[in-house]
Amino acid sequence: MGELGTIGATPCVVNAVIDALARAGTPADRAQAMQMPLVPETVWRTLHGA
C-alpha cells in the first residue's frame, strides 16, 4: 500500500486553497500561481496582494 492513500491529498489541499483565494476576490492569475509549500505567509501575501 505505501503512500498510495496519501498521494492525492496534497493536490486536493492546494486546489482547496486556490478555490478559497479565488472566492475571496483574489485575482485568478495570482491564485493560480500558488506553489507548494503552502506556508501561511505565502497564502497571506497572495490574499492581500503583496
PDB file of N, CA, C and O in Angstrom, chain B, residues numbered from 101:
ATOM      1  N   MET B 101       0.819  -1.178   0.000  1.00  0.00           N
ATOM      2  CA  MET B 101       0.000   0.000   0.000  1.00  0.00           C
ATOM      3  C   MET B 101       0.868   1.249   0.000  1.00  0.00           C
ATOM      4  O   MET B 101       0.719   2.090  -0.886  1.00  0.00           O
ATOM      5  N   GLY B 102       1.751   1.394   0.944  1.00  0.00           N
ATOM      6  CA  GLY B 102       2.662   2.529   0.970  1.00  0.00           C
ATOM      7  C   GLY B 102       1.956   3.861   1.030  1.00  0.00           C
ATOM      8  O   GLY B 102       1.089   4.083   1.875  1.00  0.00           O
ATOM      9  N   GLU B 103       2.337   4.759   0.114  1.00  0.00           N
ATOM     10  CA  GLU B 103       1.811   6.118   0.107  1.00  0.00           C
ATOM     11  C   GLU B 103       0.622   6.282  -0.817  1.00  0.00           C
ATOM     12  O   GLU B 103       0.164   7.405  -1.030  1.00  0.00           O
ATOM     13  N   LEU B 104       0.118   5.214  -1.361  1.00  0.00           N
ATOM     14  CA  LEU B 104      -0.967   5.296  -2.332  1.00  0.00           C
ATOM     15  C   LEU B 104      -2.184   6.042  -1.780  1.00  0.00           C
ATOM     16  O   LEU B 104      -2.823   6.797  -2.512  1.00  0.00           O
ATOM     17  N   GLY B 105      -2.505   5.845  -0.527  1.00  0.00           N
ATOM     18  CA  GLY B 105      -3.661   6.504   0.053  1.00  0.00           C
ATOM     19  C   GLY B 105      -3.478   7.982   0.332  1.00  0.00           C
ATOM     20  O   GLY B 105      -4.463   8.702   0.491  1.00  0.00           O
ATOM     21  N   THR B 106      -2.236   8.453   0.396  1.00  0.00           N
ATOM     22  CA  THR B 106      -1.991   9.865   0.723  1.00  0.00           C
ATOM     23  C   THR B 106      -1.555  10.695  -0.467  1.00  0.00           C
ATOM     24  O   THR B 106      -1.481  11.919  -0.359  1.00  0.00           O
ATOM     25  N   ILE B 107      -1.268  10.081  -1.585  1.00  0.00           N
ATOM     26  CA  ILE B 107      -0.709  10.813  -2.719  1.00  0.00           C
ATOM     27  C   ILE B 107      -1.702  11.824  -3.298  1.00  0.00           C
ATOM     28  O   ILE B 107      -1.284  12.829  -3.872  1.00  0.00           O
ATOM     29  N   GLY B 108      -2.984  11.582  -3.159  1.00  0.00           N
ATOM     30  CA  GLY B 108      -3.982  12.511  -3.696  1.00  0.00           C
ATOM     31  C   GLY B 108      -4.337  13.651  -2.759  1.00  0.00           C
ATOM     32  O   GLY B 108      -5.017  14.595  -3.160  1.00  0.00           O
ATOM     33  N   ALA B 109      -3.883  13.576  -1.514  1.00  0.00           N
ATOM     34  CA  ALA B 109      -4.263  14.602  -0.536  1.00  0.00           C
ATOM     35  C   ALA B 109      -3.620  15.955  -0.839  1.00  0.00           C
ATOM     36  O   ALA B 109      -4.276  16.987  -0.693  1.00  0.00           O
ATOM     37  N   THR B 110      -2.385  15.975  -1.248  1.00  0.00           N
ATOM     38  CA  THR B 110      -1.686  17.235  -1.483  1.00  0.00           C
ATOM     39  C   THR B 110      -2.342  18.062  -2.589  1.00  0.00           C
ATOM     40  O   THR B 110      -2.597  19.247  -2.372  1.00  0.00           O
ATOM     41  N   PRO B 111      -2.627  17.497  -3.759  1.00  0.00           N
ATOM     42  CA  PRO B 111      -3.307  18.305  -4.778  1.00  0.00           C
ATOM     43  C   PRO B 111      -4.685  18.784  -4.339  1.00  0.00           C
ATOM     44  O   PRO B 111      -5.118  19.868  -4.730  1.00  0.00           O
ATOM     45  N   CYS B 112      -5.374  17.992  -3.535  1.00  0.00           N
ATOM     46  CA  CYS B 112      -6.693  18.409  -3.043  1.00  0.00           C
ATOM     47  C   CYS B 112      -6.576  19.635  -2.142  1.00  0.00           C
ATOM     48  O   CYS B 112      -7.393  20.551  -2.231  1.00  0.00           O
ATOM     49  N   VAL B 113      -5.573  19.654  -1.285  1.00  0.00           N
ATOM     50  CA  VAL B 113      -5.382  20.798  -0.390  1.00  0.00           C
ATOM     51  C   VAL B 113      -5.005  22.038  -1.193  1.00  0.00           C
ATOM     52  O   VAL B 113      -5.534  23.120  -0.941  1.00  0.00           O
ATOM     53  N   VAL B 114      -4.107  21.893  -2.146  1.00  0.00           N
ATOM     54  CA  VAL B 114      -3.701  23.036  -2.972  1.00  0.00           C
ATOM     55  C   VAL B 114      -4.906  23.577  -3.744  1.00  0.00           C
ATOM     56  O   VAL B 114      -5.104  24.791  -3.801  1.00  0.00           O
ATOM     57  N   ASN B 115      -5.706  22.700  -4.334  1.00  0.00           N
ATOM     58  CA  ASN B 115      -6.889  23.150  -5.057  1.00  0.00           C
ATOM     59  C   ASN B 115      -7.888  23.837  -4.137  1.00  0.00           C
ATOM     60  O   ASN B 115      -8.532  24.806  -4.540  1.00  0.00           O
ATOM     61  N   ALA B 116      -8.026  23.353  -2.917  1.00  0.00           N
ATOM     62  CA  ALA B 116      -8.940  23.987  -1.957  1.00  0.00           C
ATOM     63  C   ALA B 116      -8.466  25.389  -1.588  1.00  0.00           C
ATOM     64  O   ALA B 116      -9.279  26.305  -1.469  1.00  0.00           O
ATOM     65  N   VAL B 117      -7.170  25.563  -1.409  1.00  0.00           N
ATOM     66  CA  VAL B 117      -6.627  26.883  -1.079  1.00  0.00           C
ATOM     67  C   VAL B 117      -6.812  27.832  -2.263  1.00  0.00           C
ATOM     68  O   VAL B 117      -7.209  28.982  -2.078  1.00  0.00           O
ATOM     69  N   ILE B 118      -6.529  27.362  -3.465  1.00  0.00           N
ATOM     70  CA  ILE B 118      -6.708  28.192  -4.660  1.00  0.00           C
ATOM     71  C   ILE B 118      -8.171  28.589  -4.813  1.00  0.00           C
ATOM     72  O   ILE B 118      -8.469  29.742  -5.125  1.00  0.00           O
ATOM     73  N   ASP B 119      -9.076  27.659  -4.599  1.00  0.00           N
ATOM     74  CA  ASP B 119     -10.504  27.956  -4.688  1.00  0.00           C
ATOM     75  C   ASP B 119     -10.925  28.975  -3.638  1.00  0.00           C
ATOM     76  O   ASP B 119     -11.690  29.893  -3.931  1.00  0.00           O
ATOM     77  N   ALA B 120     -10.428  28.815  -2.415  1.00  0.00           N
ATOM     78  CA  ALA B 120     -10.763  29.764  -1.347  1.00  0.00           C
ATOM     79  C   ALA B 120     -10.233  31.157  -1.665  1.00  0.00           C
ATOM     80  O   ALA B 120     -10.925  32.149  -1.436  1.00  0.00           O
ATOM     81  N   LEU B 121      -9.021  31.240  -2.187  1.00  0.00           N
ATOM     82  CA  LEU B 121      -8.455  32.539  -2.560  1.00  0.00           C
ATOM     83  C   LEU B 121      -9.280  33.187  -3.669  1.00  0.00           C
ATOM     84  O   LEU B 121      -9.538  34.389  -3.629  1.00  0.00           O
ATOM     85  N   ALA B 122      -9.688  32.401  -4.648  1.00  0.00           N
ATOM     86  CA  ALA B 122     -10.484  32.936  -5.752  1.00  0.00           C
ATOM     87  C   ALA B 122     -11.839  33.434  -5.250  1.00  0.00           C
ATOM     88  O   ALA B 122     -12.317  34.478  -5.696  1.00  0.00           O
ATOM     89  N   ARG B 123     -12.450  32.708  -4.340  1.00  0.00           N
ATOM     90  CA  ARG B 123     -13.747  33.119  -3.797  1.00  0.00           C
ATOM     91  C   ARG B 123     -13.622  34.342  -2.897  1.00  0.00           C
ATOM     92  O   ARG B 123     -14.595  35.067  -2.688  1.00  0.00           O
ATOM     93  N   ALA B 124     -12.421  34.571  -2.363  1.00  0.00           N
ATOM     94  CA  ALA B 124     -12.190  35.740  -1.511  1.00  0.00           C
ATOM     95  C   ALA B 124     -11.887  36.986  -2.333  1.00  0.00           C
ATOM     96  O   ALA B 124     -11.681  38.063  -1.773  1.00  0.00           O
ATOM     97  N   GLY B 125     -11.859  36.850  -3.657  1.00  0.00           N
ATOM     98  CA  GLY B 125     -11.646  38.002  -4.514  1.00  0.00           C
ATOM     99  C   GLY B 125     -10.230  38.165  -5.023  1.00  0.00           C
ATOM    100  O   GLY B 125      -9.921  39.164  -5.673  1.00  0.00           O
ATOM    101  N   THR B 126      -9.368  37.211  -4.745  1.00  0.00           N
ATOM    102  CA  THR B 126      -8.002  37.266  -5.260  1.00  0.00           C
ATOM    103  C   THR B 126      -8.046  37.053  -6.770  1.00  0.00           C
ATOM    104  O   THR B 126      -8.709  36.125  -7.233  1.00  0.00           O
ATOM    105  N   PRO B 127      -7.359  37.885  -7.550  1.00  0.00           N
ATOM    106  CA  PRO B 127      -7.346  37.689  -8.997  1.00  0.00           C
ATOM    107  C   PRO B 127      -6.889  36.272  -9.361  1.00  0.00           C
ATOM    108  O   PRO B 127      -6.001  35.707  -8.721  1.00  0.00           O
ATOM    109  N   ALA B 128      -7.503  35.722 -10.383  1.00  0.00           N
ATOM    110  CA  ALA B 128      -7.256  34.332 -10.764  1.00  0.00           C
ATOM    111  C   ALA B 128      -5.799  34.050 -11.077  1.00  0.00           C
ATOM    112  O   ALA B 128      -5.299  32.972 -10.757  1.00  0.00           O
ATOM    113  N   ASP B 129      -5.102  35.008 -11.701  1.00  0.00           N
ATOM    114  CA  ASP B 129      -3.705  34.747 -12.055  1.00  0.00           C
ATOM    115  C   ASP B 129      -2.832  34.596 -10.810  1.00  0.00           C
ATOM    116  O   ASP B 129      -1.910  33.780 -10.798  1.00  0.00           O
ATOM    117  N   ARG B 130      -3.110  35.370  -9.770  1.00  0.00           N
ATOM    118  CA  ARG B 130      -2.337  35.232  -8.523  1.00  0.00           C
ATOM    119  C   ARG B 130      -2.693  33.946  -7.796  1.00  0.00           C
ATOM    120  O   ARG B 130      -1.814  33.263  -7.270  1.00  0.00           O
ATOM    121  N   ALA B 131      -3.989  33.611  -7.766  1.00  0.00           N
ATOM    122  CA  ALA B 131      -4.412  32.389  -7.083  1.00  0.00           C
ATOM    123  C   ALA B 131      -3.849  31.157  -7.786  1.00  0.00           C
ATOM    124  O   ALA B 131      -3.397  30.221  -7.126  1.00  0.00           O
ATOM    125  N   GLN B 132      -3.873  31.150  -9.102  1.00  0.00           N
ATOM    126  CA  GLN B 132      -3.374  30.003  -9.859  1.00  0.00           C
ATOM    127  C   GLN B 132      -1.863  29.856  -9.757  1.00  0.00           C
ATOM    128  O   GLN B 132      -1.339  28.772 -10.012  1.00  0.00           O
ATOM    129  N   ALA B 133      -1.148  30.915  -9.391  1.00  0.00           N
ATOM    130  CA  ALA B 133       0.313  30.873  -9.304  1.00  0.00           C
ATOM    131  C   ALA B 133       0.812  30.262  -7.998  1.00  0.00           C
ATOM    132  O   ALA B 133       2.021  30.164  -7.789  1.00  0.00           O
ATOM    133  N   MET B 134      -0.094  29.853  -7.121  1.00  0.00           N
ATOM    134  CA  MET B 134       0.320  29.265  -5.840  1.00  0.00           C
ATOM    135  C   MET B 134       1.117  28.000  -6.094  1.00  0.00           C
ATOM    136  O   MET B 134       0.741  27.174  -6.926  1.00  0.00           O
ATOM    137  N   GLN B 135       2.214  27.851  -5.377  1.00  0.00           N
ATOM    138  CA  GLN B 135       3.086  26.687  -5.485  1.00  0.00           C
ATOM    139  C   GLN B 135       3.279  26.073  -4.105  1.00  0.00           C
ATOM    140  O   GLN B 135       3.080  26.741  -3.090  1.00  0.00           O
ATOM    141  N   MET B 136       3.658  24.825  -4.069  1.00  0.00           N
ATOM    142  CA  MET B 136       3.996  24.176  -2.802  1.00  0.00           C
ATOM    143  C   MET B 136       5.371  24.680  -2.372  1.00  0.00           C
ATOM    144  O   MET B 136       6.194  24.955  -3.245  1.00  0.00           O
ATOM    145  N   PRO B 137       5.656  24.810  -1.134  1.00  0.00           N
ATOM    146  CA  PRO B 137       4.796  24.552   0.015  1.00  0.00           C
ATOM    147  C   PRO B 137       3.873  25.735   0.276  1.00  0.00           C
ATOM    148  O   PRO B 137       4.252  26.889   0.075  1.00  0.00           O
ATOM    149  N   LEU B 138       2.673  25.442   0.721  1.00  0.00           N
ATOM    150  CA  LEU B 138       1.696  26.483   1.030  1.00  0.00           C
ATOM    151  C   LEU B 138       1.857  26.892   2.493  1.00  0.00           C
ATOM    152  O   LEU B 138       1.107  26.450   3.363  1.00  0.00           O
ATOM    153  N   VAL B 139       2.831  27.727   2.740  1.00  0.00           N
ATOM    154  CA  VAL B 139       3.047  28.207   4.107  1.00  0.00           C
ATOM    155  C   VAL B 139       2.108  29.385   4.359  1.00  0.00           C
ATOM    156  O   VAL B 139       1.730  30.076   3.413  1.00  0.00           O
ATOM    157  N   PRO B 140       1.727  29.628   5.608  1.00  0.00           N
ATOM    158  CA  PRO B 140       0.777  30.696   5.912  1.00  0.00           C
ATOM    159  C   PRO B 140       1.184  32.054   5.343  1.00  0.00           C
ATOM    160  O   PRO B 140       0.331  32.805   4.870  1.00  0.00           O
ATOM    161  N   GLU B 141       2.467  32.373   5.383  1.00  0.00           N
ATOM    162  CA  GLU B 141       2.914  33.679   4.881  1.00  0.00           C
ATOM    163  C   GLU B 141       2.635  33.822   3.386  1.00  0.00           C
ATOM    164  O   GLU B 141       2.203  34.885   2.940  1.00  0.00           O
ATOM    165  N   THR B 142       2.874  32.777   2.615  1.00  0.00           N
ATOM    166  CA  THR B 142       2.623  32.824   1.176  1.00  0.00           C
ATOM    167  C   THR B 142       1.143  33.003   0.881  1.00  0.00           C
ATOM    168  O   THR B 142       0.771  33.799   0.018  1.00  0.00           O
ATOM    169  N   VAL B 143       0.307  32.274   1.585  1.00  0.00           N
ATOM    170  CA  VAL B 143      -1.136  32.403   1.396  1.00  0.00           C
ATOM    171  C   VAL B 143      -1.599  33.793   1.775  1.00  0.00           C
ATOM    172  O   VAL B 143      -2.397  34.399   1.059  1.00  0.00           O
ATOM    173  N   TRP B 144      -1.104  34.312   2.903  1.00  0.00           N
ATOM    174  CA  TRP B 144      -1.488  35.648   3.366  1.00  0.00           C
ATOM    175  C   TRP B 144      -1.066  36.712   2.354  1.00  0.00           C
ATOM    176  O   TRP B 144      -1.844  37.610   2.032  1.00  0.00           O
ATOM    177  N   ARG B 145       0.163  36.610   1.857  1.00  0.00           N
ATOM    178  CA  ARG B 145       0.651  37.598   0.879  1.00  0.00           C
ATOM    179  C   ARG B 145      -0.163  37.553  -0.406  1.00  0.00           C
ATOM    180  O   ARG B 145      -0.466  38.594  -0.988  1.00  0.00           O
ATOM    181  N   THR B 146      -0.515  36.361  -0.848  1.00  0.00           N
ATOM    182  CA  THR B 146      -1.332  36.229  -2.050  1.00  0.00           C
ATOM    183  C   THR B 146      -2.717  36.815  -1.825  1.00  0.00           C
ATOM    184  O   THR B 146      -3.255  37.498  -2.696  1.00  0.00           O
ATOM    185  N   LEU B 147      -3.290  36.553  -0.668  1.00  0.00           N
ATOM    186  CA  LEU B 147      -4.626  37.045  -0.342  1.00  0.00           C
ATOM    187  C   LEU B 147      -4.646  38.579  -0.274  1.00  0.00           C
ATOM    188  O   LEU B 147      -5.624  39.206  -0.680  1.00  0.00           O
ATOM    189  N   HIS B 148      -3.584  39.169   0.231  1.00  0.00           N
ATOM    190  CA  HIS B 148      -3.543  40.625   0.420  1.00  0.00           C
ATOM    191  C   HIS B 148      -2.803  41.361  -0.696  1.00  0.00           C
ATOM    192  O   HIS B 148      -2.577  42.567  -0.597  1.00  0.00           O
ATOM    193  N   GLY B 149      -2.428  40.654  -1.744  1.00  0.00           N
ATOM    194  CA  GLY B 149      -1.840  41.295  -2.907  1.00  0.00           C
ATOM    195  C   GLY B 149      -0.390  41.708  -2.760  1.00  0.00           C
ATOM    196  O   GLY B 149       0.096  42.532  -3.534  1.00  0.00           O
ATOM    197  N   ALA B 150       0.302  41.161  -1.794  1.00  0.00           N
ATOM    198  CA  ALA B 150       1.715  41.515  -1.596  1.00  0.00           C
ATOM    199  C   ALA B 150       2.611  40.698  -2.492  1.00  0.00           C
ATOM    200  O   ALA B 150       3.830  40.862  -2.461  1.00  0.00           O
TER     201      ALA B 150
END
